[in-house]
Structure formats: structure tokens, C-alpha cells
Amino acid sequence: MSLGFESMAALFGAMALLAAVPSVSVLIVSARAASAGFAHGALAAAGIVAADILFILLALFGLALAADALGEAFQWVKYAAALWLLWLALGLVRAARAPAAAAPAAPTPASSFMAGFLLTLGDQKAILFYLGFFPAFLDLASMTAGDAVAIVAIAIVAVGGVKLAWAFAAARTGAAAGPRLARALNIAAATALSGAAAWLLWTA
């Protein structure tokens, strides 16, 4: 394995720091956790990590060129992701406007996972990001299967751990502050998701 301990530690720190920066992915994890409980925030985080792992593997094994080869297929991924984000935003707005006694049912585990997965998958520029990010820590020409496994494990712990921390904090805060904070987070998340959907459609 060509990836040394120092490189692994630096990679872990960089990934964790980037995952901790407030973003749309942090907002969707927080909103799910605050409105539906920690488990749903964790599932959204799992979806984000799953899509990240897919992009990491594509970058590590030189398959980023597949984005150009697929062409239309990647655009359809963006369309699907945008429509899903708009549907989620609509659901969040309805949940925020509904009275507490008539609040809609909690989201399903699958919808929470797919919210994080498609949000991340819709931005295929992440492949290019990882292609530019990894050479600072790893010689891709001499990369081994062990390196790939180590990087995926680092991503799971660093990115997943940080997103879970956001979910835990939002779930605790939401439970303590009651429905008002949940409504505010729902509206903020719906706004961010709508903006992300519009961006995906604009750049498709």
C-alpha cells in the first residue's frame, strides 16, 4: 500500500473539514433529523456517503472520463435529481405549513436515504473535485487495491462521522426547541433544495 499513515491522517482531516462546512447536504441532514428524528438524518447522511464513495471509486480508477462518454445519461441523472429535490422541497414546505395536529406522516427511510444520495449524485463535478484532490495525498499511478479500500474507509468515517454529528445536534436541538425550529429548518431546507434543483436544471 503506497498510502502512508501521514497521508491517511491528512486526507482524513481534509475530508472531515470539508464535510463540516455548512452546505446544502448539511442542511438536508439537519432538517431530516430535526423534523423526523436522528435516524432519518443518519439515513440522509448515509445517502451522501454512498454517492461520495461512488465518485471516489470513479476518480480513483480513472473512470471520470465516463462522464463525457455517457453524455446524455449524466444529464438524465441531473434531471432526475432536480425533480426529486423539488418534490422533497414541496414536502418540506407542506410539513412546515401544516398544523401540528395535522402534520403529514414522517418521511420513509428510503426517501431520507435517497434525498442525500441524489443530492450528491446530481453534482457530477464531484468526480473532477476528487480527481484534483487525491493527487495531493496519493500517487494514482502506483495506487493499489489496499489504497482504494483505505480511502473509502476514510471517507466513510470522516464524511459519515461529521454528517452524523450534524444529525445528532439537529435532532437534539429540534426535540428541545419543539416544532418551531423544525418548521424553520424545513423552510430553510426547502429553499436550499429548490435552489439546488434550479442549479441542476440550469447546468444540465
N, C-alpha and C positions, 0 to 999 in steps of 0.2 A: 504494500500500500504506500503510495507516494505522498499522501496527505498526512503531514506530521501533526503532533499534538498542538504546537503553537498555531498552525494554520487552522486546525479544527476549532480552537478556542476563539481565534479572531473571527472566523466565519460565524460561529455561534453568537458572539457578541453583536456582530453587524446585523445578522438576521433578526435577533431579538429586538434590537434598537429600531430597525425599520418597521417591524410588526407593531411596536408600541406607539408609533406616531399616529395621532388621531387621523382617521381616514373613513371612507365610506364603509370599508369592511369592519372597522372597529364599531362604527355606528350601527350596522345591521346586527352585529353580535350583541351589542349593548341593548338595543331595542328589543330583540327577541328575548333576552334574559330578563329585562325589566318587566316586560308585559306578559310573558308566558312562563318564566322560571329559568333557573340556571341550565336545566337540561337542554332547553331549546337554544339558548345561547351557545352551549357547548356543541350542539349539532351544527349550528351555523359555522362555528369555528372549525369543526371537522371538515365541512364542505370547502372552506377556504384552503385548509391544509391539503386536502385531496387534489384540488386544482393546482396548487403550488407544486405538489410533488410531480404531477403530470408535466408541467412546464419545466421543472428541474431536470427530469429524465430526458425530455426533448432536447434541452440545451446541452446536457452532458454528453449525449450520444450523437451530437451533430445533426439532429433532425429538425432544427429550426427552419431549414430550407423547405420543409414540408408545408410551412405556412404559405410560401409562394406557390408551391406546386398545387396545393389544394385550392387556392384562389377562392372560388365561389363557396366552397364548403366552409371556409373560415368566416366568410361573410354571413352565411346562414346561421352559424353559431352566434354571431353578434346579434342578428335579428332575433333569434330565439331568446337570448339572454336579455335583450332590451324589453321584449314583450313580457317575459317573466318578472323583470324588475318593476315594470309598470303595474302588473297585476298585484305584486306584493305591496307596492306603494298605495294602490287603491284600497287594499285590505287594511293597511295601517291607518289610513285616513278614516275609514268606516269604523274601525275599532276606537279611534280617538274621539269620534263624534258621538258614538253610541253611549247611552246612559249605562251606568254600572250594572243595573239590574237587567239590562237587555244587551249586554256586551256579547259579541259574537264568540263562537267557540274558539278555543285555543288552536293555534296552528298545529298541523300534523308534524310528526318528527321528520317525515320525508320533505315537507315544504321548507322546514328550517334548514335542513342539510343542503337542499338544492338552492336555497337563497344564497348561501355562502359560496357554493360551488360555481353556480352560473355567474355570479357577480365577478368572481375571479377569472373564470374561464373566458368571459366576454372580452377581457383585455389581453389579446394575444401578444401585445408588446412586451408582456412579462417574459416571453421567451427571449427576446432581444436583451432585456434587462439582465437576465441570468447569464446570457452569453457574454455580456460585458462584465458581469460581477464575478464570475467564478475564476477567470484567469488570474485575478489578484491573489487567489488562495491556492490554486491548483494548476499544474501543468496538464492541460487537457490531452496533449499528445501522449503522455505516459500514464493516463488515468487507468485505474484498474476497477474491476467489479467491486472490490472492497471499498475503494474511494466513493463509488456511487452509493453503496449501501450506507456508508458513514455520513455522506452529505444528506441523504434522505432522512436518516435518523436525527441529524442535527436540525433539519428543517421542522420535523415533527415536534421535537422538544422545544426549540426556540420559538417558532411561529405559533405552534399549538399552545404552548405554555403561556405565552403573552396574551393570546386571544382568550384563553380560559380565565386568566386573571381579570380581563375586562368583563367577561361574562359574570364572574363571581361578584365583582364590585357592583355591577349594574343590578344584578338580582338582589343583592343585599340592600342597595340604596332604594330600589323600586319597592321592596317589601316594607321598608321603613317609612318611605315618604308617601306611600299609598298611590291611588290611581292618577293623581295629578301629574306626577313625574312620568308615569308610564305613558300618559297621553302626550306630554311634551316630547318625550323620546320618540313616540310613534310618528308625530308630525315632523320632527326633525329628520327621522329616518326616511319617511315618505318623500320629503323634499329632496334629500340626497339621492335616494334611489331613482326618483324621476329625472333628476339632473344627469345621473349616470346613464340612464336609459336613453335620454336625448343625445348625450355624447356618443354613445354606441351607434345610434341610428345615423347621426351626422357623419361619423367617420367610416361607416360601413361602405 
